[in-house]
Amino acid sequence: MTPAEALREKLDVSIFPDELFGENCYLIRRRDTTAALVVDPGLQLDRVERQLREERLTLERILVTHGHIDHVGGVPALHQETGAPIAMHPDDLAILDWEQLGRLPFIPRGFAPFVIGLALSHGMNLTFQDLRLRVLHTPGHTEGSVCFLFGLDCFAGDTLFQRGIGRTDLPGGDMRKIVFSIREVLYRLPPKTVVYPGHGPRTTIEEEMLLNPFVPAG
């Protein structure tokens, strides 16, 4: 068993898609401890918090792939509930209109400004108990988009989907940058890397290099 495969054996991933945007929130827990991480808590926050309570998990960090409301809608409430620090790339603060977001009626328990506890950057290593995850800065969908890499598991936000890519027509989007991020960062990962996208089902780097119609390999 390779080190990456051994790492996968230590983790359990729960997926919570929301019903409005189809956004995937991920709860990552250690099989041998009660430690957990949450990636992109959005409108499904109540279900995520229920699992944290029922399994008596300790949330160590809130990981944010980018600043769109479907991915950060639950961040303020989850931070307030658990005290877990928020890890996000600071470039995406520019697309958060706090006043407008605070008026949205569908946000769980309202939306309030939050402070980034850990400013992310490309290549940064984060610890999770005795494990390590790596931050990949992948601008294109937004300027501050990042992916989180746990061995052979990549939580890719809205950078790469199964047979698709993130939109580039919103503030901070750039088609040239997202193509570069996918080809020069994500497609350089091991082919068997599993991609957990911000929307839709899982895929692999190998599949997307062969079959993705928007960014073919090469």
Secondary structure, 3 states (H helix, E strand, C coil): CCHHHHHHHCEEEEEEECCCCCEEEEEEEECCCCEEEEECCCCCHHHHHHHHHHCCCEEEEEECCCCCHHHHCCHHHHHHHHCCCEEECHHHHHHCCHHHHHCCCCCCCCCCCCCCCEECCCCCEEEECCEEEEEEECCCCCCCCEEEEECCEEEEECCEECCEECCCCCCCCCHHHHHHHHHHCHHHCCCCCEEEECECCCEEHHHHHHHCCCCCCC
